[in-house]
Amino acid sequence: MSSMESMSTRELIACECRQLVLSQGVAGALATFAVSTLFLLAMREVHSAERLAIWAVAVLSISLLRVALAIWTKRSGPVIGRLPNTRAVCLIVGALAGGVWGAAATWLFPLGHSQLYFVAAFLLIGMPAGAISSFGAWWPAYAAYVAASVGPFAVYFLIAGGAEFAVAGWAACLFGLFLVREGYVMGRTIQRNLAQRIALLDMTRSLGEALDRADDANRAKSTFLANMSHELRTPLNAIIGMSQLLAEAPDAPAHQRLPDTIRRAGNALLALISDVLDLSQIEAGTFALRPVPFAPMRLIDEVQDMFEPEATCKSLRLTSHVAEGAPQWILADRARLRQVLVNLVGNALKFTDEGEVRIEVSGERIEGSGPSLRIDIVDTGPGVPESERERIFNAFLQIDASSARTHPGTGLGLKISRDLAGLMGGTIDVVGASPHGSRFRLRIPYADAAAAQASHMDSDPRTPSSSDATRDATDAGRAEFGLVEGNLAECDAADCSTEESSATESHVNESNGIERMSDRAVLTANDVGIRVLVVEDNLLNASLVKLMLERQGCDVSCVSNGADALDSMRRTEWDIVLMDCQMPRLDGYDTTRRRREIERVEGLSRMPIVALTANAMSEDRQKCLNAGMDDYLTKPVVLDDLRAMLMRRARSAETRADVGTAGGDDAGGNEEVQS
């Protein structure tokens, strides 16, 4: 057997070998009965009837014992450590079965009857050699058989005297050793065969389980694709159908609310796509957390305000309760915690038809770990059966996956929520056994922002003002998590919550002048009055962006590929270039690289280039920045994000103009000021 086999596998193989030994008891008993009958007939004139009867009873008893053990073994199966498949039983049976023939070759040896010596020789050679078929599967039992049958005969001849008897005795010893060796070889061969059979069974079982898992995964993905098709087509139906109605009769009074409906359908479609992207990033291990200081109570209020209209529409009470001792400020990923809460509260409202949904907030400290924020989402809906409490967190799966289900969805929300909680070091579980409703418990570990503030103030002998201390403590907490500069008030602003996944990513890479999205500004539709080049090969997207920009008072020109964009940038000093990434002839990445090379060789000022792409993964963002782009916007274009970017660029253009005017002679009018 392989040295890598586990102890349990070796023990199972040995148990099966012992079972083989015992299961051969019937055949061995029949052979013993037949040979012993012939032996008794041969010895009837040599020994007394009483002596032969005693030996015959012993043979019969051992044979019956082997038959009984064989029947018992076949019924009980190979169970490790349970009778009769034990080492002791097999050794005893082997010794007893061989012992009767050892007695026959010694106690019943026909001294003085040389014509019967061949009978003793037959017993010495034939019975132990034939017994290998019965006891060879487990060689210790066979060794006991040989020792009990050949051993007494060898000793008997060695002490009998006479050269011929001594030679026979030593020959019996050598023969016994040879038989034991053959039994050992046979036993090892049987053990290897059993090991291969067990390995094959394990492999077959593993393959069967893998096939079952693959079938389950295929069924789940098929269900997911069916659900996804339904969930995608539903808002698309609204968008396409209502757009057609609006195009046919834009001024019809009944169509005045269609744009808002189209916008809401588009937001639902975007949310679905975002869920799929989040899941793929989590499974790929590329999902990054961004802890910031914030007040969890404000986040709860924000989520509650968000769902209040839906709760009111369903005549449900949406309440929250904050326990004493709940943390006031924490350091955690606010955007992802908000995403988890939105999923949990949204699910509770979706599955609750009457009663209430309650958000319970408290703090707890588990022994051996730091503080945790505990949030329970309690509803009075149908509840979650205990057998389904883990299954509902699987991707693509729902308790009711039928086409007639009351509550539609893709089955991704809870999966993403648990994964996000796990990335933050927390957990989501369904707790309690209420027959009327469910309780989802979210635990998120956090760093105490208030403690960081107090520690920082105590360690500073200058005792700064309260506002300065708050800012310093926050900066210290941010530094601990590798965050950029900011303060508590800024990080907990309501604006941060709505697009926090991208808004909190702002930073300036001073080494290459790359500017990322900064905090969103609250803007109106004021004219920003800058010149914008839109590089977009899709006519519909180009028209949409052009309309949005012209509404902001921009002077807009559109080109459809990178080569034309390079020509346009050489002829005109654009305030900003919105660059699509995937285009024919020359894509956005190479276009930007060539423009940066032209600027370097000819000493031109840096023209701001902003990626405008449907590639929304984190690696896509980095790819754009590495190509030399200054900012990043994703499709579909959010008007507020576009406005914020335009305002930043407008201020940057004004700054460059002011600096160029003030230092025109000194700097040659070509000094570059990066935003």
C-alpha positions in Angstrom: 0.0 0.0 0.0 1.1 3.6 -0.5 2.7 5.3 2.4 0.4 8.2 1.8 -2.7 6.2 2.7 -4.5 7.4 5.8 -4.8 5.3 8.9 -8.5 5.0 8.5 -8.0 3.6 4.9 -5.4 1.1 6.1 -7.6 0.0 8.9 -10.6 -0.4 6.5 -8.4 -2.5 4.2 -7.3 -4.7 7.1 -10.9 -5.1 8.2 -11.9 -6.2 4.7 -9.0 -8.7 4.6 -10.1 -10.2 7.9 -13.7 -10.4 6.6 -12.4 -12.3 3.6 -10.6 -14.7 6.0 -13.7 -15.3 8.0 -16.0 -15.5 5.0 -14.0 -18.5 3.7 -15.0 -20.5 6.8 -17.6 -22.6 5.1 -15.3 -23.7 2.3 -12.5 -24.3 4.8 -14.7 -26.3 7.1 -15.9 -28.6 4.2 -12.3 -29.2 3.1 -11.3 -29.9 6.7 -14.2 -32.3 7.2 -13.3 -34.3 4.0 -9.6 -34.6 4.8 -10.1 -35.4 8.4 -12.5 -38.2 7.5 -9.8 -39.8 5.3 -7.3 -39.3 8.0 -9.5 -41.1 10.6 -10.0 -44.0 8.2 -6.2 -44.3 7.7 -5.5 -44.2 11.5 -8.3 -46.4 12.7 -5.9 -49.4 13.2 -3.1 -47.3 14.8 -4.8 -45.4 17.6 -7.6 -46.1 19.9 -11.2 -45.1 19.1 -11.3 -42.8 22.1 -8.2 -40.8 20.9 -9.5 -40.5 17.4 -13.0 -39.5 18.7 -11.4 -36.7 20.8 -9.6 -35.4 17.7 -12.7 -35.7 15.6 -14.8 -33.7 18.0 -12.1 -31.0 18.0 -12.1 -30.8 14.2 -15.9 -30.7 14.1 -16.1 -28.0 16.7 -13.5 -25.8 14.9 -15.3 -26.4 11.6 -18.7 -25.4 13.1 -17.1 -22.3 14.6 -15.8 -21.2 11.3 -19.2 -21.8 9.6 -20.9 -19.6 12.3 -18.3 -16.9 12.0 -18.6 -16.9 8.2 -22.4 -16.4 8.4 -22.0 -13.7 11.0 -19.4 -11.9 9.0 -21.5 -11.8 5.8 -24.4 -10.4 7.7 -22.5 -7.7 9.7 -20.2 -6.4 6.9 -16.7 -5.0 7.4 -17.1 -2.7 10.4 -13.8 -1.6 12.0 -13.4 -2.6 15.6 -16.6 -4.6 15.8 -16.9 -8.4 16.2 -16.3 -10.7 14.5 -13.9 -8.7 12.3 -11.3 -8.2 15.0 -7.6 -9.1 15.0 -8.0 -11.4 18.0 -10.9 -13.4 16.5 -9.0 -14.0 13.3 -5.8 -15.0 15.1 -7.6 -17.4 17.3 -9.5 -19.0 14.4 -6.2 -19.4 12.5 -4.5 -20.9 15.4 -7.3 -23.3 16.2 -7.8 -24.4 12.6 -4.1 -25.1 12.2 -3.8 -26.6 15.7 -6.0 -29.6 14.9 -3.6 -30.6 12.1 -0.6 -29.9 14.3 -2.1 -32.4 16.8 -2.8 -34.9 14.0 0.8 -34.8 12.9 2.2 -35.2 16.4 -0.3 -36.7 18.9 -1.7 -39.0 16.2 1.6 -39.6 14.3 1.8 -43.3 13.3 5.2 -44.2 14.9 6.3 -47.7 13.8 4.0 -47.7 10.8 6.2 -46.4 8.1 3.6 -47.1 5.4 1.5 -44.3 7.0 4.3 -41.8 7.2 3.2 -40.4 3.8 -0.1 -39.5 5.5 1.7 -37.3 8.0 3.7 -35.8 5.2 0.5 -35.0 3.3 -0.8 -33.3 6.4 2.4 -31.3 6.8 2.5 -30.2 3.1 -1.1 -30.3 1.9 -3.2 -28.7 4.6 -1.0 -25.6 5.3 -0.4 -25.1 1.6 -4.1 -25.4 0.9 -5.1 -23.1 3.8 -3.5 -20.1 2.0 -6.7 -19.8 0.0 -8.7 -19.4 3.2 -6.3 -17.4 5.4 -4.0 -15.7 2.9 -6.0 -12.5 2.7 -4.8 -11.5 6.1 -1.4 -12.9 6.6 -1.2 -12.8 10.4 -4.1 -15.3 10.6 -2.3 -17.5 8.0 1.0 -17.2 10.0 -0.9 -18.4 13.1 -2.3 -21.3 11.1 1.1 -22.3 9.8 2.7 -21.9 13.3 0.0 -24.1 14.9 0.1 -26.8 12.2 3.8 -27.0 11.1 5.4 -25.8 14.4 4.4 -28.8 16.6 5.4 -31.2 13.9 8.8 -29.6 13.5 9.5 -29.6 17.2 8.2 -33.2 17.6 10.6 -34.4 14.9 13.6 -32.4 16.3 13.2 -33.9 19.8 12.3 -37.4 18.6 16.0 -38.3 18.0 17.5 -39.8 14.9 19.2 -38.1 12.0 16.3 -38.7 9.6 13.8 -37.2 12.1 16.1 -34.2 12.7 16.3 -33.6 8.9 12.6 -33.8 8.6 12.2 -31.3 11.5 14.5 -28.7 10.0 12.8 -29.2 6.7 9.5 -28.6 8.4 10.8 -25.3 9.8 12.1 -24.1 6.4 8.8 -25.1 4.8 6.9 -23.2 7.5 8.9 -20.1 6.9 8.4 -20.4 3.1 4.6 -20.7 3.7 4.6 -17.6 5.9 6.5 -15.7 3.3 4.1 -16.7 0.6 1.1 -15.8 2.8 2.7 -12.4 3.4 3.1 -11.8 -0.4 -0.4 -12.9 -1.1 -1.8 -10.8 1.7 0.0 -7.7 0.4 -1.3 -8.3 -3.1 -4.9 -8.6 -1.9 -4.4 -5.4 0.2 -3.2 -3.5 -2.8 -6.1 -4.7 -4.8 -8.5 -3.6 -2.1 -6.7 -0.3 -1.8 -7.2 0.3 -5.5 -10.8 -0.7 -5.3 -11.4 1.7 -2.4 -9.6 4.4 -4.3 -11.6 3.7 -7.4 -14.8 3.8 -5.3 -13.7 7.1 -3.7 -12.9 8.5 -7.1 -16.2 7.4 -8.5 -18.0 8.9 -5.5 -16.1 12.1 -5.9 -16.8 12.2 -9.6 -20.5 11.6 -8.9 -20.6 14.4 -6.3 -18.8 16.7 -8.7 -21.2 15.8 -11.5 -24.1 16.4 -9.1 -22.6 19.8 -8.2 -22.1 20.6 -11.9 -25.7 19.6 -12.6 -26.9 21.8 -9.7 -24.7 24.7 -11.0 -26.0 24.2 -14.5 -29.6 24.2 -13.3 -28.9 27.2 -11.2 -27.3 29.1 -14.1 -30.1 28.1 -16.4 -32.6 29.4 -13.8 -30.4 32.6 -13.4 -30.4 33.1 -17.2 -34.1 32.7 -17.4 -34.6 35.1 -14.5 -32.0 37.5 -15.8 -33.7 37.5 -19.2 -37.0 38.3 -17.5 -35.5 41.0 -15.3 -33.6 42.6 -18.2 -36.5 42.6 -20.6 -38.9 44.0 -18.1 -37.3 47.5 -17.8 -36.2 47.3 -21.4 -39.8 46.8 -22.4 -40.8 49.9 -20.5 -37.9 51.9 -22.0 -38.5 50.9 -25.6 -42.2 51.0 -25.5 -42.6 54.3 -23.7 -39.8 55.8 -25.9 -41.9 54.8 -29.0 -45.0 56.4 -27.5 -43.0 59.6 -26.7 -41.6 59.7 -30.2 -45.0 59.4 -31.8 -46.7 62.0 -29.6 -44.2 64.0 -27.5 -46.7 66.7 -26.6 -49.6 64.4 -25.6 -50.9 65.2 -22.1 -51.0 61.5 -21.2 -47.3 61.2 -22.1 -46.0 63.8 -19.7 -44.9 61.3 -17.1 -43.3 58.9 -19.6 -39.7 60.4 -19.3 -39.8 59.9 -15.5 -41.0 56.3 -16.0 -38.2 55.7 -18.6 -35.7 57.1 -16.2 -36.9 54.8 -13.4 -36.8 51.8 -15.7 -33.3 52.7 -16.7 -32.2 53.0 -13.1 -33.6 49.5 -12.4 -31.7 48.1 -15.4 -28.5 49.8 -14.2 -29.0 48.4 -10.7 -29.3 44.9 -12.1 -26.2 45.2 -14.1 -24.3 46.6 -11.1 -25.3 43.6 -9.1 -23.9 41.2 -11.7 -20.7 43.2 -11.9 -20.3 43.3 -8.1 -20.8 39.5 -7.9 -18.1 39.0 -10.6 -15.7 41.3 -8.8 -16.2 39.6 -5.5 -15.7 36.1 -6.9 -12.6 37.3 -8.8 -11.2 38.7 -5.6 -10.7 42.2 -7.0 -13.3 44.0 -4.8 -11.7 46.7 -2.8 -13.1 48.2 0.5 -12.8 51.9 1.3 -13.4 52.5 5.0 -14.4 56.1 6.0 -15.5 57.6 9.3 -19.3 58.1 9.5 -22.3 58.1 11.8 -24.3 54.8 11.4 -27.4 56.4 12.7 -27.5 58.9 9.8 -27.0 55.9 7.4 -30.0 54.2 9.0 -32.1 57.3 8.7 -31.1 57.7 5.0 -32.1 54.1 4.2 -35.3 54.5 6.1 -36.2 57.7 4.2 -35.3 56.0 1.0 -37.9 53.2 1.5 -40.5 55.2 3.3 -42.6 55.8 0.1 -42.6 52.1 -0.7 -43.6 51.2 2.8 -46.4 53.8 2.8 -47.6 52.5 -0.6 -47.9 48.9 0.9 -49.5 50.3 4.2 -46.5 49.0 6.1 -44.8 50.6 9.1 -41.1 51.1 8.6 -39.4 51.9 11.9 -36.0 51.9 13.5 -34.8 51.5 17.1 -31.4 52.3 18.4 -30.2 50.6 21.6 -28.2 52.3 24.3 -24.5 51.8 23.7 -24.8 51.8 19.9 -21.7 53.5 18.5 -22.0 57.1 17.4 -19.1 57.2 14.9 -17.3 54.2 13.3 -14.6 53.6 10.7 -16.0 51.2 8.1 -17.0 51.0 4.4 -20.0 53.2 4.4 -21.0 52.6 0.8 -20.9 48.9 1.0 -22.7 48.8 4.4 -25.4 51.0 2.8 -25.6 48.6 -0.2 -26.1 45.7 2.2 -28.8 47.5 4.2 -30.6 48.5 1.0 -30.7 44.9 -0.1 -31.9 43.6 3.3 -34.6 46.3 3.9 -35.7 46.1 0.3 -36.1 42.3 0.6 -38.0 42.7 3.8 -40.5 45.2 2.3 -40.8 43.0 -0.9 -41.8 39.9 1.0 -44.0 41.6 3.7 -47.6 42.3 2.8 -48.9 43.5 6.2 -47.5 44.6 9.5 -44.1 46.3 9.8 -40.4 46.2 9.0 -38.1 47.3 11.8 -34.4 48.2 11.8 -32.8 47.5 15.2 -29.3 48.9 15.8 -27.0 48.0 18.7 -23.4 47.5 19.5 -21.8 44.4 20.8 -18.3 43.1 21.6 -17.5 39.4 21.1 -14.9 38.0 23.4 -11.6 37.8 21.6 -12.5 40.3 18.9 -13.1 44.0 18.6 -16.4 45.9 18.7 -19.1 45.2 16.2 -22.1 47.0 14.9 -25.2 44.8 14.9 -28.2 45.6 12.8 -31.3 43.4 12.8 -33.8 43.7 9.9 -37.1 42.3 11.3 -40.3 41.8 9.3 -43.7 40.3 9.7 -43.6 38.5 6.3 -43.9 34.7 5.7 -40.5 34.0 7.3 -37.7 31.7 6.1 -38.0 27.9 6.7 -35.0 26.6 8.7 -34.1 24.2 5.9 -33.7 27.2 3.5 -31.8 29.6 5.7 -28.4 28.8 4.1 -29.7 28.1 0.6 -31.2 31.6 0.2 -27.6 33.0 0.3 -26.5 31.0 -2.8 -26.2 32.8 -6.1 -29.0 32.5 -8.6 -31.2 30.6 -6.2 -34.6 31.6 -4.7 -36.9 29.7 -2.4 -39.6 29.9 -5.0 -37.9 29.7 -8.5 -41.1 28.9 -10.4 -42.4 31.2 -13.2 -45.6 31.8 -11.1 -43.7 33.2 -8.1 -45.1 36.2 -6.4 -41.9 38.1 -5.9 -39.6 38.4 -8.9 -35.8 38.8 -8.8 -32.5 37.3 -9.9 -31.5 35.8 -6.5 -28.3 37.9 -6.3 -29.1 40.4 -3.5 -28.6 38.2 -0.5 -25.5 36.5 -2.0 -23.9 39.8 -2.7 -24.9 41.1 0.7 -23.3 38.2 2.5 -20.2 38.4 0.4 -19.8 42.1 1.1 -20.3 41.5 4.8 -17.7 38.8 4.7 -15.2 41.2 3.0 -15.8 43.7 5.8 -15.1 40.9 8.3 -18.8 40.5 9.3 -21.6 38.1 8.9 -25.3 37.9 7.9 -27.5 35.2 9.3 -31.1 34.4 9.7 -31.8 34.0 13.4 -34.9 33.2 15.5 -37.7 30.7 14.9 -40.7 33.0 14.5 -43.4 31.5 12.3 -44.6 34.9 11.3 -41.7 36.9 9.9 -37.9 36.7 9.7 -34.9 38.4 11.4 -31.8 39.0 9.4 -28.8 39.8 11.6 -25.9 41.8 10.2 -22.7 42.1 12.2 -19.9 44.4 11.0 -16.7 45.0 13.0 -15.4 48.5 13.0 -12.8 50.8 14.4 -14.1 53.4 16.9 -13.7 56.8 15.4 -14.5 58.5 18.8 -11.8 56.5 20.5 -9.3 57.5 17.8 -10.3 61.1 18.4 -9.9 60.9 22.2 -6.6 59.1 21.9 -5.3 61.7 19.5 -6.4 64.6 21.8 -4.8 63.1 24.9 -1.5 62.6 23.1 -1.3 66.2 21.8 0.1 68.6 24.4 -1.1 71.6 22.4 -4.7 70.8 23.2 -6.2 72.0 19.9 -9.7 73.3 19.4 -12.6 71.0 19.2 -13.0 71.3 15.4 -9.3 70.9 14.9 -9.2 67.9 17.2 -12.1 66.3 15.3 -10.3 66.8 12.0 -7.0 65.5 13.4 -8.6 62.4 14.9 -10.4 61.7 11.7 -7.3 62.1 9.7 -5.5 59.7 12.0 -8.2 57.2 11.6 -8.1 57.6 7.8 -4.3 57.2 7.8 -4.8 53.9 9.8 -7.0 52.6 7.0 -4.9 54.1 4.1 -7.4 56.8 3.3 -7.0 60.2 1.8 -7.4 63.5 3.6 -10.9 64.4 4.9 -13.0 64.9 8.0 -16.0 63.4 9.6 -18.5 66.0 8.4 -17.3 65.6 4.8 -17.4 61.9 4.8 -20.9 61.7 6.2 -22.4 64.2 3.9 -25.6 63.0 2.3 -24.1 63.5 -1.1 -21.4 60.8 -0.4 -24.0 58.1 0.1 -25.7 58.3 -3.3 -22.8 57.5 -5.5 -20.3 56.6 -2.8 -18.8 53.7 -4.7 -17.2 56.1 -7.1 -17.4 59.4 -5.2 -15.1 58.4 -2.3 -12.4 57.2 -4.7 -11.1 60.7 -5.3 -7.4 61.3 -5.1 -4.8 63.1 -7.1 -1.8 61.1 -8.3 0.8 63.8 -8.1 3.5 61.8 -9.9 1.6 61.8 -13.2 -1.1 64.4 -12.8 -4.0 62.0 -12.9 -7.1 63.2 -11.2 -9.8 60.8 -10.1 -13.4 61.5 -9.3 -13.6 63.9 -6.3 -16.6 64.5 -3.9 -19.7 65.2 -5.9 -20.7 68.8 -6.1 -24.3 69.8 -5.8 -24.8 71.6 -9.1 -27.5 73.3 -11.1 -27.8 73.4 -14.9 -25.7 76.5 -15.1 -23.7 77.1 -18.3 -20.1 76.1 -17.9 -19.1 77.5 -21.3 -16.2 75.3 -22.3 -15.3 73.6 -25.5 -15.7 69.8 -25.5 -14.6 67.2 -28.0 -16.7 64.0 -27.9 -14.9 60.9 -29.4 -17.6 58.3 -29.7 -18.2 55.8 -32.5 -21.8 55.0 -31.5 -24.1 57.6 -33.1 -26.8 57.3 -30.4 -24.4 57.7 -27.5 -22.6 60.6 -29.2 -26.0 62.3 -29.8 -27.0 61.8 -26.2 -23.8 63.2 -24.7 -23.8 66.1 -27.2 -27.3 67.0 -26.0 -26.3 66.8 -22.4 -23.3 69.0 -22.9 -25.1 71.6 -25.0 -27.7 71.8 -22.2 -24.8 72.9 -20.0 -23.8 75.6 -22.5 -20.8 73.8 -23.9 -19.4 74.1 -27.4 -19.4 70.5 -28.6 -17.9 68.7 -31.6 -18.1 65.0 -32.2 -15.7 62.6 -34.0 -16.1 58.8 -34.4 -12.6 57.4 -34.1 -9.2 58.1 -32.6 -7.4 59.2 -35.8 -9.9 62.0 -36.3 -9.7 62.9 -32.7 -5.9 63.4 -32.9 -6.4 65.6 -35.9 -9.0 67.6 -34.1 -6.9 68.0 -31.0 -4.0 69.2 -33.1 -6.2 71.9 -34.8 -8.2 73.0 -31.7 -7.2 73.6 -28.1 -10.2 71.8 -26.5 -10.9 72.4 -22.8 -11.8 68.8 -22.4 -12.0 65.6 -24.5 -14.5 62.9 -23.7 -12.8 59.7 -25.0 -14.6 56.4 -25.7 -12.3 53.4 -25.2 -13.4 50.9 -27.8 -13.5 52.4 -31.3 -12.5 51.3 -34.8 -9.2 52.2 -36.5 -7.7 53.6 -33.3 -9.1 53.0 -29.8 -9.2 55.4 -26.9 -6.2 54.0 -25.1 -3.8 54.3 -28.0 -5.3 57.7 -29.0 -4.5 59.0 -25.5 -1.0 57.6 -25.5 -0.2 59.2 -28.9 -1.6 62.5 -27.7 0.6 62.4 -24.6 3.6 61.6 -26.7 2.8 64.5 -29.1 2.6 66.8 -26.1 5.9 65.6 -24.7 7.8 65.9 -28.0 6.4 69.2 -29.1 6.2 70.8 -25.6 2.4 71.3 -25.7 0.3 71.8 -22.7 -1.6 68.8 -21.3 -5.1 68.6 -22.8 -7.6 67.1 -20.3 -8.9 63.7 -21.6 -11.7 61.9 -19.7 -12.6 58.3 -20.3 -16.3 57.8 -21.2 -16.7 54.1 -21.4 -19.1 51.2 -20.6 -16.2 49.3 -19.1 -17.0 49.7 -15.4 -14.6 47.3 -13.6 -11.9 48.6 -11.3 -9.2 47.3 -13.7 -10.8 49.1 -16.5 -10.6 52.4 -14.6 -6.9 51.8 -13.9 -6.2 50.9 -17.5 -7.6 54.3 -18.6 -5.5 56.1 -16.0 -2.4 54.2 -17.0 -3.0 55.2 -20.6 -2.8 58.9 -19.6 -6.4 59.9 -19.1 -7.2 62.4 -16.4 -10.6 61.4 -15.3 -13.2 58.6 -15.7 -16.9 58.5 -16.4 -18.9 55.3 -17.0 -21.9 54.7 -19.2 -24.8 55.2 -18.8 -23.8 58.8 -18.2 -25.2 60.2 -14.9 -26.0 63.9 -15.5 -24.8 65.0 -12.0 -21.5 63.3 -12.5 -21.1 64.9 -15.9 -21.9 68.3 -14.4 -19.4 67.9 -11.6 -16.7 66.9 -14.0 -17.4 69.9 -16.3 -17.3 72.3 -13.4 -14.0 70.9 -12.2 -12.6 71.3 -15.7 -14.1 74.8 -16.1 -12.4 75.9 -12.9 -9.2 74.2 -14.0 -9.3 76.1 -17.3 -9.9 79.4 -15.5 -6.9 78.7 -13.3 -4.7 78.0 -16.3 -5.8 81.2 -17.9 -5.2 83.3 -14.8 -1.7 81.8 -14.3 -0.9 82.2 -18.0 -1.9 85.9 -17.8 0.0 86.6 -14.6 3.2 85.0 -15.6 3.0 85.1 -19.4 6.4 86.7 -20.0 8.2 84.7 -17.4 6.8 81.4 -18.4 6.6 81.9 -22.1 2.8 81.5 -21.9 3.2 77.7 -22.1 3.4 76.8 -18.4 1.2 73.8 -17.7 -1.0 73.9 -14.6 -2.6 70.6 -13.8 -5.8 70.4 -11.9 
